[in-house]
């Protein structure tokens, strides 16, 4: 991206997406959707959160186009829009584990 304005806009969008992911409940939702669509009721049961709370988090994930919603009768199913998001999560976890291992080594050395 040679145009600084477009570059800045791209990074602003990137930061906005990262803010949408910067909540443990939303990370748990994405993890639950890793293996396929889930009904809202199933997410409530599996995560142990109130439906109103999960609905707020799901709305943020939908706004950022990370998940899709599909209604069947009175049941709403959520799914990841792009399964590559779980690949990104896996990579971030690897980095986090490495950072934690390095921190443990430093703590032991001191």
C-alpha positions in Angstrom: 0.0 0.0 0.0 1.9 3.0 -1.2 -0.9 5.5 -0.5 -0.4 6.6 3.2 -4.1 7.5 3.5 -5.2 4.0 2.4 -2.5 2.4 4.6 -3.8 4.4 7.6 -7.4 3.4 6.9 -6.3 -0.3 6.6 -4.5 -0.2 9.9 -7.5 1.6 11.6 -9.8 -1.2 10.3 -7.3 -3.8 11.5 -7.3 -2.2 15.0 -11.1 -2.1 15.0 -11.2 -5.8 14.2 -8.7 -6.6 17.0 -10.8 -4.6 19.5 -13.8 -6.7 18.6 -11.7 -9.8 19.4 -10.3 -8.3 22.6 -12.8 -9.9 25.0 -12.5 -13.4 26.5 -16.2 -14.1 25.9 -15.9 -13.4 22.2 -12.7 -15.5 22.0 -14.7 -18.4 23.6 -17.5 -17.9 21.2 -15.1 -18.2 18.2 -13.6 -21.3 19.8 -17.0 -22.8 20.2 -17.7 -22.1 16.5 -14.5 -23.8 15.4 -16.1 -27.1 14.6 -19.3 -25.7 12.9 -22.4 -23.7 13.5 -24.0 -23.6 17.0 -27.5 -22.5 18.1 -27.6 -19.7 20.5 -29.1 -21.9 23.2 -26.2 -24.3 22.8 -23.7 -21.5 23.2 -25.5 -20.4 26.3 -25.3 -23.9 27.8 -21.7 -24.6 26.8 -20.3 -21.2 27.9 -22.5 -20.7 31.0 -23.4 -17.1 30.1 -26.8 -15.4 30.0 -28.4 -15.3 26.6 -28.6 -11.5 26.7 -24.8 -11.3 27.4 -24.0 -13.7 24.6 -26.3 -11.8 22.2 -24.4 -8.6 22.8 -21.1 -10.3 22.0 -22.5 -12.1 19.0 -23.7 -8.7 17.7 -20.2 -7.3 17.9 -18.8 -10.3 16.1 -21.5 -10.0 13.4 -20.8 -6.3 13.0 -17.2 -7.1 12.3 -18.3 -9.8 9.8 -16.6 -12.5 11.8 -19.7 -14.6 12.3 -22.9 -15.2 10.3 -26.4 -15.9 11.7 -28.9 -18.2 10.1 -32.5 -18.5 11.5 -34.4 -21.8 11.4 -37.8 -21.3 12.8 -37.2 -19.7 16.3 -33.6 -20.9 16.5 -30.6 -18.8 15.4 -27.4 -20.6 14.4 -24.1 -18.8 14.4 -21.1 -19.8 12.3 -17.7 -18.4 11.5 -17.8 -16.4 8.3 -14.2 -17.6 7.4 -12.6 -20.6 9.2 -9.2 -19.0 8.7 -9.9 -17.0 11.8 -9.2 -20.1 13.8 -5.9 -20.5 12.1 -5.0 -17.0 13.2 -6.0 -17.9 16.7 -3.9 -21.0 16.7 -0.9 -18.9 15.5 -1.5 -16.3 18.3 -1.7 -19.1 20.9 1.7 -20.5 19.7 3.2 -17.0 20.1 1.6 -16.6 23.6 2.9 -20.0 24.7 6.4 -19.1 23.6 6.2 -15.8 25.4 5.0 -17.6 28.6 7.8 -20.2 28.3 10.4 -17.4 28.0 8.9 -15.6 31.0 9.1 -18.8 33.0 12.7 -19.3 32.1 13.6 -15.8 33.1 11.8 -16.2 36.4 13.7 -19.4 37.1 17.0 -17.8 36.2 16.5 -14.9 38.6 
